[in-house]
């Protein structure tokens, strides 16, 4: 399954460029949807592209237990981020079908649309729509680097964003949500543990900054007469790093991930730089405070250098503490299976973080080799993926029993 999915959106770097709301993303959804349809599951796609596979429960009036992940990737990304959770979901559905196991609750396999924020800056768009956290205004406000709005991107691949209101789930629709995911860090590998159970997921605030200087000839403009936008952006980038390394923001992670330089010629002083920044923290107040201070420091640098700067927040997602009782159920399953595990935080954001706003949610981590993620070198062993799927399978059966008895 992993190999077949990885063929969609493969790029010359040996990585994957299957970005959100692209034909490649839809093709991957269709491929996996076909596998699930062959298992006898009822497949549907909502108006903004989330794919759902429903397995009926003995009591149809009960809320569903849902599980899954996403299939989109960053540009030049890896073959495992998100895909591992979808493959684990398919494997669980296969085991249930082969064993003819019955559950009291309906089960819902999820493939979320556009989880990665790489294209639009806003992450988890599919799950945010389900949770009621995506608004009609967002459809035209949120744009990619080429100026394409969410509404245009969705409509361009045959989706119907104008039916956004129909995507939202009621809280009564969902009993629990679980997601298997690669760790995207080095902790599990370093401790030789195959499973991590996430207790808290980091929040993120993303900023777009435009530094406007004055383009000019590199030979004809003396240094003291320059308003170099790139030099200012470089100083801002170092200020971002210094803030995150300082004692006030211990635990904050801040990254300047995009610098688009204009006119981007060797003999022309840069006149404009478009920057995108990602700030993350497990503390909600410190997260927003860090983002504000970064913007303030950037303005001070811009004023001193004689350039203009415009800063705006393009995405803001709060940190989330995941369900304690689901973590306890998962830890019991790991113990019964003889699998070594640990509780741990997630520095990356996930769809489960969003689904936690409407139901108890849990994340099962499997190791990432060398901690590599969002790069072609991303890798997780089949054996570790199988352990994650096994924990997910047993956990769903346990959760179903616990909820049915309550």
ABEGO torsion letter per residue (X at the ends): XAAAAAABGBBAAGBBBBBBGBAAAAAAAAAAAAAAAAAGBBBBBBAAGBBBBBBBBABAABBBBBBEBBABBBBGBBAABGAAAAAAAAAAAAAAAAAGBBBABBBBBBBBBGABAAAAGBBGAAAAAAAGABBAAAAAABBBAAGBBAAAAAAAAGBBAAAAAAABBBAAABABBBBBBBAGBAAAAAAGBABBBBABBBBBBBBBBBBBBBBBBAAABBAAABBBAAAAAAAAAAAAAAAAABAAABGBBBBBABBBBOAGBAABBBABBBBBBBBBBABAAAAAAAAAAAAAAAAAAAAAAGBBBBBBBABBBBBBBBBAAAAAAAAAAAAAAGBBBBBBBBABBBAAAAAAAABBBBBBBBBBBGGBBGBAABBBBAAAAAAAAAAAAAAAAAAAAAAAAX
